[in-house]
Amino acid sequence: MLAAQRRSRILAELNRDGTVRVTDLVDLLGVSDMTVRRDLVALHREGLLEKVHGGALAVAEPSSSEPGFAAKSVQRRLEKEAIAARAAQLVHEGMAIAVSAGTTTHALTEHLARIPHLTVVTNSVWVADVLHRAGDSTTSVLLTGGLRTPSDALVGPVAVSSLRSLHVDAFFMGVHGMDVRAGFSTPNLLESETNRAMIERSRRLIVCADSSKWGVVGLSSIAALSDASVLVTDSRLSAQAGGILADHVGELILVDVDDDMDDLASESSRDA
């Protein structure tokens, strides 16, 4: 296994559990103790983890940190696509749905574009663009107005006002973080308010979030874990986190991600 592949796997384990131990990584990667320690030192120097005695910790982001759409779109692409494909199976012809801004919901929209007779309410310029370019001719799209955030969500009083008279079957929501105490959260106060307005107008809340979002807490809570009728995430979620989420959300759906495909994607990104 190449050094870049080892380090990618280390970061995947770290994102899943928030912590890694040298002894566990030696068994997982099939390399020596010294090789693992050198990898951890290299990743620490790049600012990708915090090295501690016997292992490493994930680097905590500030609760108000809000990466842009382009930055988030290259992260966890395989997980997001798998989640999107599974979440799309919850949508049927003729439904009226709301879709939040975000890279996972953007991936979902590629699948929604093939379902006829949908009515889609969204505060995402990216979601609206996909449906405009590739959506079925029978699909109706309502794009809220509002202020544009770094993640390309339209938020604020104008967005909230446009939602007040609407009623949809389900709201598909992407999140910045999910935590047992903070629930589902975002670093943007206005986006949190807008998403809450969408939840109020929806019969069901369906959250689409990859496993790296577990343990992340944004500045503003959107909803409690128990408010989610369904949470679609990937099977790289730790067993402990899965147990907590299963106890709180209405239904927990775990989708598998092919590790071999992940390695190929990492190699392709290095070659590009």
C-alpha positions in Angstrom: 0.0 0.0 0.0 1.4 3.4 -1.0 1.9 6.1 1.7 -0.8 8.3 0.2 -3.3 5.3 0.4 -2.3 4.6 4.0 -2.8 8.2 5.0 -6.1 8.4 3.3 -7.2 5.3 5.2 -6.0 6.8 8.5 -8.0 10.0 7.9 -11.1 7.9 7.0 -10.8 6.1 10.4 -10.2 9.3 12.1 -13.3 11.0 10.5 -15.4 8.0 11.5 -14.4 7.7 15.2 -12.7 11.0 16.0 -9.6 9.2 17.3 -7.1 6.5 16.2 -4.6 4.5 18.1 -1.2 3.4 16.7 -1.7 -0.2 17.7 -5.1 -0.4 15.8 -3.6 1.2 12.7 -0.7 -1.3 12.7 -3.2 -4.1 12.5 -5.5 -2.4 10.0 -2.7 -1.3 7.6 -0.4 -4.3 8.0 2.7 -2.1 8.5 5.1 -1.4 11.3 4.7 0.8 14.3 7.3 3.2 13.0 5.6 3.5 9.6 2.3 4.4 11.2 4.0 7.0 13.5 5.7 8.6 10.4 2.3 8.8 8.7 0.8 10.5 11.7 3.7 13.0 11.9 3.2 13.8 8.2 -0.5 14.3 8.6 0.0 16.4 11.7 2.4 18.7 9.8 -0.3 19.2 7.1 -2.8 20.2 9.8 -5.0 17.2 9.1 -4.9 15.7 12.6 -3.6 16.4 16.1 -0.9 13.9 17.1 -1.1 12.7 20.7 0.6 10.0 22.7 -0.2 6.6 21.3 -2.4 7.9 18.4 -4.1 11.0 17.0 -7.3 13.1 17.3 -9.4 14.8 14.7 -8.9 18.5 14.3 -12.0 20.3 15.5 -13.3 23.0 13.3 -14.7 26.3 14.8 -18.5 26.0 15.2 -18.9 29.1 12.9 -16.6 27.7 10.1 -18.6 27.4 6.8 -16.7 25.9 3.9 -17.8 26.9 0.4 -19.7 24.7 -2.0 -16.7 24.0 -4.2 -14.6 22.9 -1.2 -17.2 20.6 0.2 -18.1 19.1 -3.2 -14.7 17.2 -3.4 -15.0 15.7 0.1 -16.6 12.2 0.7 -17.8 12.0 -2.9 -18.4 8.2 -2.9 -20.3 8.4 0.4 -22.4 11.2 -0.8 -23.3 9.5 -4.1 -24.2 6.3 -2.3 -26.4 8.2 0.2 -28.0 10.2 -2.6 -28.9 7.0 -4.6 -30.5 5.4 -1.6 -32.4 8.6 -0.5 -33.8 8.9 -4.1 -35.6 5.6 -3.5 -37.7 7.4 -1.0 -39.1 9.7 -3.7 -42.0 8.6 -5.9 -43.7 10.1 -8.9 -46.1 12.9 -8.1 -44.6 13.9 -4.7 -44.1 17.4 -3.5 -40.7 17.7 -1.7 -38.3 20.3 -0.4 -34.6 20.0 -0.8 -32.0 22.0 1.2 -28.8 23.4 0.0 -25.6 21.2 0.3 -23.4 18.9 -1.7 -25.1 15.7 -0.6 -28.5 17.0 -1.6 -27.0 18.3 -4.9 -26.0 14.6 -5.6 -29.5 13.6 -4.7 -30.9 16.0 -7.3 -29.1 14.1 -10.1 -31.4 11.2 -9.3 -34.5 13.3 -8.8 -34.1 14.7 -12.3 -35.2 11.3 -13.6 -38.4 11.1 -11.6 -41.5 12.6 -13.4 -44.2 14.8 -12.0 -42.3 16.1 -9.0 -42.8 19.4 -7.4 -39.5 20.5 -5.8 -39.1 23.5 -3.4 -35.5 24.4 -2.7 -33.3 27.2 -1.4 -30.3 25.9 -3.4 -29.3 27.5 -6.6 -27.3 24.4 -7.5 -30.3 22.1 -7.0 -32.5 24.4 -9.1 -29.9 24.5 -11.8 -29.6 20.7 -12.1 -33.4 20.4 -12.4 -33.6 23.2 -14.9 -30.9 21.6 -17.1 -31.6 17.9 -16.7 -35.0 17.5 -14.9 -38.0 15.8 -16.4 -40.2 18.2 -18.4 -43.1 17.5 -15.9 -41.1 18.6 -12.9 -42.0 21.9 -11.3 -39.3 23.9 -9.3 -39.9 26.6 -6.8 -36.7 28.4 -5.9 -36.9 30.6 -2.8 -35.3 34.0 -2.8 -33.0 35.2 0.0 -29.4 36.1 0.9 -26.8 33.8 -0.5 -24.4 32.0 1.9 -20.9 30.7 1.2 -22.4 27.2 0.6 -24.8 28.7 -1.9 -28.0 28.5 0.2 -30.6 31.2 -0.1 -31.6 32.2 3.4 -33.2 34.8 5.6 -36.6 36.6 5.8 -37.3 36.4 2.1 -36.7 32.7 2.0 -38.7 32.0 5.1 -41.6 34.1 3.9 -41.8 32.2 0.6 -42.2 28.9 2.6 -45.1 30.0 4.9 -48.0 28.9 2.6 -46.4 25.7 1.3 -46.9 22.1 2.4 -44.7 19.2 1.1 -44.6 15.5 1.6 -40.9 15.4 2.7 -37.9 17.6 3.3 -34.5 16.2 2.3 -31.9 18.1 4.3 -28.2 18.1 4.3 -26.4 19.2 7.5 -23.0 20.4 8.7 -23.0 18.3 11.8 -25.0 15.9 13.9 -24.5 15.3 17.6 -26.6 13.7 20.4 -26.9 16.9 22.3 -26.8 19.6 19.5 -28.8 17.5 17.1 -28.5 18.6 13.4 -26.6 21.8 13.1 -25.2 24.4 10.7 -22.6 27.2 11.1 -25.0 29.7 9.6 -27.7 31.2 11.7 -29.9 32.3 8.8 -29.6 28.9 7.1 -30.7 27.2 10.4 -33.8 29.4 10.5 -34.7 28.7 6.9 -34.3 24.9 7.3 -36.5 25.0 10.4 -39.2 26.7 8.3 -38.9 23.9 5.7 -39.2 21.3 8.5 -42.4 23.0 9.7 -43.9 22.7 6.2 -43.0 19.1 5.7 -44.7 15.9 6.7 -41.4 14.0 7.1 -37.8 15.1 7.6 -35.2 13.0 5.8 -31.6 13.8 6.6 -28.8 13.0 4.2 -25.4 13.1 5.9 -22.2 11.1 5.6 -20.6 9.6 8.6 -17.9 12.3 9.0 -20.7 14.7 10.2 -21.1 12.7 13.4 -19.7 14.6 16.4 -19.5 17.9 14.4 -21.4 20.8 16.0 -22.2 23.9 14.1 -23.0 27.3 15.6 -26.8 26.8 15.3 -29.0 23.8 15.9 -31.6 23.1 13.3 -33.5 20.1 14.8 -33.1 17.4 17.4 -32.1 13.9 16.2 -35.5 12.7 17.1 -37.1 15.1 14.6 -35.7 13.0 11.7 -38.2 10.5 10.3 -35.2 9.0 8.3 -31.4 9.4 8.4 -29.5 8.2 5.4 -25.8 7.8 6.1 -22.9 5.5 5.2 -21.8 2.3 6.9 -18.4 3.9 7.9 -20.3 5.3 10.9 -18.9 3.8 14.1 -20.9 1.2 15.9 -21.3 3.4 18.9 -22.6 6.3 16.8 -24.9 4.0 14.9 -26.4 2.8 18.2 -27.1 6.3 19.4 -28.6 7.4 16.2 -30.8 4.3 15.9 -32.2 5.1 19.3 -33.1 8.7 18.3 -34.1 8.9 14.7 -37.2 7.3 13.3 -35.3 5.1 10.8 -31.5 4.7 10.3 -30.5 3.7 6.8 -26.8 2.7 6.4 -25.4 2.5 2.8 -22.2 0.6 1.9 -19.3 2.3 0.3 -16.7 0.2 -1.7 -13.3 0.6 -0.2 -11.6 -0.4 -3.4 -13.5 2.3 -5.3 -12.3 4.8 -2.6 -8.7 3.8 -3.2 -9.1 4.3 -7.0 -10.7 7.7 -6.4 -7.8 8.7 -4.2 -5.3 7.6 -6.9 -7.3 9.4 -9.6 -7.3 12.7 -7.6 -3.5 12.5 -7.2 -3.0 11.8 -10.9 -5.2 14.7 -11.9 
